[in-house]
Amino acid sequence: MTPTTAATAPATPPAPAPAAESVFVRIPALAAKYGAVNLAQGVFDHGPDRALLDALAALGDGTEHQYAPSAGHPLLRAALAGYLRLHEGTPIDPDTEVTVTVGATEALHCVIAALVSPGDEVVLVEPAYEQYAPAVHSAGGTTRALRLAGPDDRIDAAALARVVTPATRAVIVNTPWNPLGRSLDADEWRAVADLTRRGVVVVSDETYEHLNLDGTPHTGVLAAVADPELRVKISSVSKSFAATGWRIGWAVAGPELTRRIRAVHQFVTFCPPTPLQVAVAAVLRAPGTPAVLERRARDLRARVDGFVADLRAMGLPATAPGNGFFVLADVGEDAERWCDRTIAEARVAALPMSVFYADPPAAMATTVRFAVCKRQETLDEAVRRLRRHLT
């Protein structure tokens, strides 16, 4: 592991609403057009764990099918507070510190809208998920990037501090990290948390928190930052429970910051689907849920390891993630061209790493990302198609 050789980028002005499609819209559409196996998007090709479906089926008629309180159903907020205390050792007040949203994406937008005013800056640590910059720009803010040049780079405290200005309001991190497949280590957390001494709020996207394939416990912002008004944890059931379509997410912050997040949320979606909130609450409270998540991580580990071995056998240097389900591979040529051609010719969709950067570093120009959150037979078919194409 090497210290970061990251480049810092100047602040970029707010952009108008983007005219181009999101890559997560364009690539799946191309995959559907060509009948390709879609390994570009982190969406499962199977249903969620039986526990979620059973909890949903157990609901009867009545009030659980009507509006819930905008901040979230009391059962789910209480279940989340208990779950966070159990898994992260942090006491959370469900009435004043938890907001339930329509997925982690809405949580992110509500958090940024609550924090950022025109003229404020937000630091993004790249590679960064494509939703981060638009959320900042829609609030009238600007972004500054700390760019990691490669998967072995680390967030360096001095480089991070150089990106921060008096206008910096927040920093957004993602741990476990999409697409790098690792979590922030202790030194990186210290570098990020140190920004709070300058009043910078740490917004941590932790949607892959239970997919620790290497067996290490999750360490997130609740443990790294002591002041609840200077930290926000964002997560959801989408990845951990293989339920991306349920759109149940949450933001956890101090009472004053939560009040502002809720003030935004109430005028965006008001509340997520009530039956799904109640079902998620039941699963989070179930004593068998930790074992379910451990089994899912073991299953993913086996699929990831097998897929990496297959790519390497085809001559594609691939890296197995320690967290999440994204496999990075060097295709030896421009990754964007390779992905477009492979969709049409091999009928397999992957994602170029360039989409995670405002200004992609040279080291990432030939790297693609495969989402391996699929059934084994789906991965086997993708391997067969790639093997025919490459040989």
N, C-alpha and C positions, 0 to 999 in steps of 0.2 A: 504494500500500500504506500502510495506516495502522497506527500502534501499537495494541496491544490496548486495547480498552475493556472488557476482560473483567471479569466479576463473580466474586467469590469466594463460595463457599458454605460454611457450617459443616459440620463433620463429621457424617455420617449414621451412625446406629447400625447394627450388623449386622442384616440383615433375615432373617426365616425363609425357608425354601425357597419360591420364588415359586409361587403357585397358578395364575397366568395363563400362557398359552402365550407363548413367545417370538414376537416379531413375525416372525422368520424361519421360524417354523412356521406361524403364522396366515395371513400374506399368501400364501405359496405354496399353502396349502390352498384359500384363496379363489380364487386364480388357476386352480387345477385345477378347482374347482367350476364356474366360469363359462367355462372354456375360454379363459382370457385369456393373452395373451403376457406372460410373466413377466420384466419388467424391474426387479423389486423386489429380486431376490436376485442376488448376484455369483457365479452359477453359469453355466458355459458350456453351450451347446446343441450342442456338437461335441466330438469326441474330442481327446485331447492330441496333441502333436506326434508324428510318426511315430517319432522317435528313441526315445521312451519305450516305445512298443509293440514296436519291434524289439528293444530291450534285454530286455524281459520275455519275448518269444518265444524269445530265445536261451538262456534258462535250461533246463537239463535237470532230471532228477530228482536225488534225493540230499539232502544236508544243507541246501541252499539253500531247502528247503521245510519246514524244522523251525524250532524256536525259535532266534532270534539272541540274543546277549548282551543283557541288559536295557538297557544303556547305548547300544546301537545296533550294527549289524553293523560289524565293523572296516573293511570295504571302504568303507562309506558314511561313517564318521567320518573316515577318511583322505582320501576324496574331498572332503568338506566343508572340511577343514583346507586342502587344496591350493587349493580354489576360493576360499576367503576370502583366502588369501595373494595369489592372482592378481588378484582383483577389488577387494580393499580394502587390500592391502598389510600385513595384520596376521598375524603368526605365531601359529598356534593349535596347541596340543597335542591331537591327536585322542583320546589315551587319557585325558586328565584334564580337558578343557575343552569337550567336545561331548557332548550327550545327544540321542538320536534319540527322537522322540515320535510319538504318533498325531495328526498335524497340529499346527498352531500353537496350536490351542485347548487341547490337553492340555499343551503346553509352558507356556502361560500359567498354567494352574491349578497345575502342579507348581512353577513358579517362585514364585508367590505363596504357596503352602503352605510352601515352603522358607524364605521370607523373613518371613512375617507371623505374629504371635502375637496372641491376644486383647488388645485395648487399643492395638495398633499402628494407624497411619493410613497410607493410600496416597493420593497426589494423582493425580487423573484430569484430563487436559486435554480439555475438551469442545469440539466434539462427539467422543464416545468410543464405540467399539464396545460393544455391549450385554454382551459377555462379561466386561468388566473388573470392573465393580462386583460381580457375583455371585461372581467368583473371590475377591475380597477378603473379602466377607461370609462365604463358606464357610470361610475360614481364621480367622474370629473378629475380623477387622479392621474398620475404618471407612474411609469414603472422604471426601475433601475435593475439591471441584471448582474448577478454574480454567476459567471459562466464556468462550469466545470468542463475541462477539456476532454475528459475521458472517464470511463467507469471506475478507474482506480484512484481518481482524484478525490480529495476530501475538502470540506469547507474549512478554510483557514481563517482564524480570528482576525488577523491583520487585513487580509483581503476583504473580508466581509465589512469590517469597520470602515474601510475606504469607500465603500459604496454608499454608506449612510451619510445623509446630510441633515441639516436642521429641519428640512421639510419631510423627513421620513416618518411615516405614521405607523407602518407595519412591515413585517417580513413574513412571507409565506414559505413554509417548508412542507415536504411530503415525506412521511416516514410510516411504514416502509415505503420505499421510493419507486414510483412508477415514472420511468421505465428501468431504472438501474437495478432493481431487484435486491436492494439492501436497505438496512435501517441506518439512521444517524447514529454514529458512535458517541461515546462519552465526551471526547474532545470537541466534536462538532456541536453537540448540545450545549456545551459550555460556551462556545463561541456565539451561538445563536442567542442563548439566554442572557449573555452579557449585554446584548443590545437593550434589554429592558431597563438598564440603568440610565439609558438616554430617553426613556419613555416610549420606546418602540414596542408595539404589541406583537407577540409571536402568534401567528395563525398557523396551526398544524393540521394538515390533512392526513388523517390516519385511517383511511378506509380499508387498508390491507392489514390492519393491526393483528388479526388472528391467524394470518397466513404465514407464520414463521416456520419455513420449511427446515431450517437448521436447528430448530428446537430451542432457540434462545427466547427468553421472555421479552415481551414488548415493553419498551421504554418510550414514553411519549411526553407531551408538553406538560401534562399535569404534574409529572415528577420533576421535570427540568426547570420549570418556572414557578416560583413560590407565590407571586402576587396574582390572584385570580382575575384582577382587572387588566392584567398585561399578558394574558394567554387566552387562546381559544382552541379547543379541541373540536375537530369536525370528523364525524364518522357516519357509518350507515350499515344497513344489513346487506347491501348489494353484493359485496365481494365475499365477506366472511361466510354468508349463508347461501351464496349462489342464488340471489334473488334480486337481480338488477332491475327487474320490472316492478318490484313492489314500491320503490321510491320512498323508502322510509329512512330519513337521515336525522342528524341532530347536531346542535352546536352547544358546547359546554363552556361557560365563561362566568366571570364574577357577576354579582347582582346588578350593578349599574350598567355594565356592558351588555348583559343579557336583556335588560330593559330596553336598550336601544336596538338590539337585534330583533326583539319581538315587535318593536314599533314598526320596523321595516316589514317583517314577515307577515304581519296581519293584513297588509295591503298588497301582498304578492299572491299567495295561494290561500291565505287564511288558515287552512289546516290540511294535512295529508289525509288519505282515506282512513276513516275511523276503524273499520274492521281489521285492516292490516296493522294499525297501531296496536290494537288489543291483542292480536295474534302474536306480534313481536314481543309484547310485554310478557305473555305467557311463556314464550320460549326462553327469554332472558332469565326468568325466574326458575325455570325447570332445573333440577339438580343434575340432569344428564347432559346439559348443554356443553359444558367444557369438554366432555368426552367426544361429543359430536364434532366440535371444532378441531380437536386433536386428530380425529380420524380423517377429516377433510384435508388437513395439512399433510398427513402421511400419504394419502392418495395422490395429492398434487405432487408431492416430492417424487413419487415413483414415475408419474407421467412426465414430469420435467426432466428427470434424469434420462429416461428412455429417449425422449425427443432430442435432447442434447447429443446423446450418443449417436443417434441416427444422422443428425446434421454433420457431426464430425466425420462420420463414415463417408459422407458425400463430399467431403473436402471443404466444408464450411466451418471455420473456427467459431465455436459457440461457447457461451458462458452460462453456466447454471446459476440461477438466482438463489440467494439465501432466504429471500422473502418474496411473497407474491407468486405470480405465475408467468412472468415475462422473460423470455429467452432472447438474448442479444446475439447476433451472428454477423460476422464480417463477410460480405458477399464479394469483395474484391473489385467492385466497380461502383459507379454512382448509385446510391441506394434508391433514390427516387425513380430513376429509369428502370432499375432492376425490379422494383415493386410493381410498376405499371406493366412491364413486360411479363412478369411472372403471373399476374392475374389473368392476362389474356392468353398466354401460351401454356402455362402449367396449370392454370385454374386453382391457384393457391394465393391467398391475400396475406401480405405482411405490411408492416408500417415502417417507413424510413425514419431514422432517428432525428432527421433534420426538423421534423414538425415540432419537436420539443424545445427548439431554440429560436430566439429572434434572429440571431446571427450564428449559424451552426459552425462549430469548430471543425478544422480539417480532419481531426481524428474520428469524427462521427460521420463523415461524408459517405463512407461505404458500409455503415452499420444499419441493420434492420432489426425490428422487434417483432417477435412472434408471441401471440397470446395463447398459452397452452392450457387454458381453463376449459377443456373440451373432453368429451368421451374418448376413451382409448381408440375406439374404432374410427373416430373422426381424425385423430392424430395419425393413425396408421394410413388412412387414405391420403392425407396430406403428404406424408413421407413417400408413398408410392408415386404420387404425381410429381413431387419435386425430384425424386430419383430419376424418373423417366426424362424429365425436362433437362436436368443437369448432365445426364450421360448421353 
